[in-house]
């Protein structure tokens, strides 16, 4: 098995953190926030994960709560899928992986277990739940093992070389936020504004001035400047990143829709990547392809699921 970095493992943990769910009858008065394929998600479990955000303003707290609930829904879908596949992960495999994680994240004092427990506690979790997370992470690796063969990895590398060669682009954007817009009329107005701004830019309007005036992003005072971003591992959504890397320097995109809203993207600089060989980055290629396979699996599971949001 390929060695994973601690950053990858932490990302896996945040994405696939699993909790106890049950489809059995619950005690009278228990507060259920959602039901996913018959499995109930308790409000108390969601709120436990949110305790570190208790001092946030109401708008921020509600937005984070929605994201956390989405993570719980994903957790149920993954847990069901892995159980149905009958994939077995031994306690020895879990221990070996946990020991490696502790080794990777040991702080200066060398007390890796205490460091890990503190990190987990800070996000409302514990070592027991983390071991379950490791189990399911390893199960997904086993499930996709045949897909991640040398030939498929090589094809993935050839198709996505700029994911791995360090190529970056410097981008600015004008962001029209639609996260709190819940009507078709509101969405339509946001799209109309994005199109109007694009027309103004095509006529020669200054991008930075429009960003400072209209953008809903914290980058607005800086003219929408977001700095350099990478092709792979970026915190931005795929439509944003793929559009940014398709533009030439000075180019401005048509409005790009993401789950957050509409973006007008401008590329202000580019840094070319270096020449790389497949064999030198095969571990990175494997991790990237595994991520993509898991995301596609999650999309399919969600499209097939029966999800009921109760509150």
Residue pairs with C-beta under 8 A, 6 or more apart in sequence:
1 141
2 283
2 286
2 287
3 100
3 283
4 287
5 104
6 101
6 104
6 105
8 287
9 101
9 104
9 137
12 133
12 137
13 130
13 133
13 137
14 71
14 123
15 71
15 74
16 74
16 75
16 78
16 133
16 136
16 137
16 140
17 71
17 75
17 123
17 125
17 129
17 130
17 133
18 75
18 78
18 79
18 129
18 132
18 133
18 136
19 45
19 72
19 75
19 129
21 39
21 40
21 41
21 75
21 76
21 79
22 39
22 40
23 38
23 39
23 40
26 32
26 40
26 42
30 42
31 42
31 43
31 44
31 311
32 40
32 41
32 42
32 43
32 310
33 41
33 42
33 43
33 46
33 69
33 309
33 310
33 311
34 40
34 41
34 69
34 72
34 73
34 307
34 308
34 309
34 310
35 41
35 307
35 308
35 310
36 73
36 76
36 77
36 305
36 306
36 307
36 308
37 76
37 77
37 80
37 305
37 306
37 307
38 306
39 76
39 80
41 69
41 72
41 73
41 76
43 311
45 72
46 65
46 68
46 69
46 72
48 124
49 68
49 123
49 124
49 125
50 61
50 64
50 65
50 68
50 124
51 124
52 122
52 123
52 124
53 60
53 61
53 64
54 61
56 64
59 180
63 179
69 309
73 302
73 305
73 307
74 298
74 302
77 298
77 301
77 302
77 305
78 136
78 140
78 298
78 301
79 136
80 301
81 297
81 301
82 136
82 139
82 140
82 143
85 139
85 143
87 139
87 142
87 143
89 135
89 136
89 138
89 139
89 142
93 138
94 131
94 134
94 135
94 138
97 134
97 137
97 138
98 130
98 131
98 134
101 116
101 134
102 112
102 113
102 116
103 112
105 112
105 115
105 116
105 119
106 112
106 115
107 115
113 127
116 127
116 130
117 126
117 127
120 126
120 127
120 129
120 130
140 290
140 294
140 297
141 290
144 290
144 293
144 294
147 293
148 286
148 289
148 290
148 293
152 289
153 278
153 282
153 285
153 286
153 289
154 278
156 285
156 288
156 289
157 164
157 278
157 281
157 282
157 285
158 278
160 231
160 232
160 288
161 273
161 276
162 231
162 245
162 273
163 231
163 232
163 288
164 232
164 273
164 276
164 281
164 284
164 285
164 288
165 273
165 274
165 275
165 276
166 230
166 271
166 273
166 274
167 230
167 231
167 245
167 270
167 271
167 272
167 273
168 228
168 229
168 230
168 231
168 270
168 271
169 228
169 229
169 244
169 245
169 247
169 267
169 269
169 270
169 271
170 225
170 226
170 227
170 228
170 229
170 267
170 268
170 269
170 270
171 226
171 227
171 228
171 229
171 244
171 265
171 266
171 267
171 268
172 207
172 208
172 211
172 219
172 223
172 224
172 225
172 226
172 265
172 266
172 268
173 211
173 215
173 217
173 219
173 224
173 226
173 240
173 263
173 264
173 265
173 266
174 194
174 197
174 207
174 210
174 211
174 214
174 215
174 224
174 263
174 264
175 215
175 216
175 217
175 219
175 220
175 224
175 260
175 261
175 262
175 263
176 190
176 193
176 194
176 214
176 215
176 216
176 255
176 261
176 262
176 263
177 190
177 216
177 217
177 260
177 261
178 186
178 187
178 190
178 260
178 261
178 262
179 259
179 260
179 261
181 187
181 190
190 261
190 262
191 255
191 257
191 262
193 214
193 262
194 255
194 262
194 263
194 264
195 255
197 205
197 210
197 214
197 264
198 252
198 254
198 255
198 264
200 210
201 207
201 210
201 252
201 264
202 252
207 223
207 224
207 252
207 264
207 266
208 223
208 224
209 223
211 219
211 220
211 223
211 224
212 220
212 221
212 223
212 224
214 220
215 224
216 261
217 224
219 225
219 226
224 266
225 268
228 269
228 271
229 236
229 241
229 244
231 241
231 245
232 288
234 241
236 244
236 258
237 258
237 259
237 260
239 256
239 257
239 258
240 256
240 258
240 263
240 265
243 253
243 256
243 265
244 253
244 265
244 267
247 253
247 265
247 266
247 267
248 267
249 267
249 268
249 269
249 270
250 266
250 267
250 268
251 266
251 267
252 264
252 265
252 266
253 263
253 264
253 265
253 266
254 264
255 262
255 263
255 264
256 262
256 263
256 264
256 265
278 285
